[in-house]
Amino acid sequence: MTKKEDVKVTVDVDNMVIKFNGYGMERTYDLTVLNEDIKQRLLCHGANQKLRDSYSGDRSNWYEHTDAVWDALTSGQWERKAEGKLTKLQKLAESGVFSKKQIEALKKAGLLK
């Protein structure tokens, strides 16, 4: 059985270039060569995805999450900080779905406090 290799993705926002590297292959996509219609569609697709991702774990309060992301974006922040709220991973850990060994591994990786 062949070991599964990850595909590394590098996004260069300043130059509008996305690079993919994996399985002995490399591809570079220069977004500046796209026409304005395609750029606009990509912008809308990306905004849609970012807003929808914000409520993936809590659909009942979707509007709170999308509002928080929109507020962050309109204030110039790509990532928003969850002030005083638990992350999804922390909520899962507290719910008891992880074993002690898994929680230790998550803490060691810096994903849990």
N, C-alpha and C positions, 0 to 999 in steps of 0.2 A: 504494500500500500504506500502510495506517495504521501509525503508530509504536505499538509495544506499550508500554503504560503499566503501571507497577507499581501494585499495590494496597498502600497503606500501612496497616499494622495497629498500633494502639496499645493496649497492655494496661495498665489502671490497676488494679493489684492492691489498693490501699487501698480503692477504691470498688467493686471487683468489676465493672468495666465494660470492654468490648472495643469499640474503634472501628475501622471499616474505611473507607477513603477512596480512591477511584480512579475513573477514567473519568467524572468529573463527578458521581459519586454518593457519598453518605456514609451509613453506618449505624452506630448505637450499640446495643449489646446489654448490658442491665443484668442481670447474673447474680443479683442479689438477688431478682428477681421469680420465680425458679424454685423449685419445691417441693423438699422435702428429698430425695425419691427421685431426682429428676433431678440435684440437686447431688451426691449420692453416686455416681451413675453417671458423672458428669463427672469427679469426683475419681479414681475407679478407672480410667477411660479415660486420663486425663492421666498418672497414675502408671505405668500399663502402657506408654504411649508413651515416657515419659522413660526407663524402665528398658530398653526394647527399643532405643531410639536409642543407648544407651551401647555396644552391641556391634555396631552396624551395619557397621563395617569389620573386625571381628575376631571372627567367630562361634565360632572354636575355643576361645576363652577367655571366652565370654560371661559366665560366673559371676564372674570377676574384675571385669569391668566393672560388672555389676549390683550386686555387693557394694560396690564403691567408690561408686557413685551412692547406694545405700541408706545407707551410712555417712555420706555428706555430708548427705543429707536428714535423717536422724535426729539429726544434730548441728547442724541449723539452717541449713545452707548449700544454696542452690539450685544453684549451680554448683560443681563440684569442679575443683581445679587438678591437672593431670597433673604430678606431681613427678618430674622427671628423665626423663619419657617424651616421645617425639616426638609431635606432633599428626599426624593423618591427612594433612593437607596437607604437612607436613614429610616424612613418609614417602614420599608420592607424588613430591615434588620430588627426593628423594634416589634414587628408583628410576629417574629419567631420563625420565619421561613428559612433562615440560614442556620446552619450548624455552627457551633462554637469555632470549629476549625475554619469554616468559610468566613466568619466575621473577623477572625484573627488575620486571615489572608487579605481581606478588604482593608483592614486597618494598616497592615504592613505596606500595602500598595498606596496608602494615602487617600483612599476613597471613603473611609469612615473615620470619625474621630473617636 
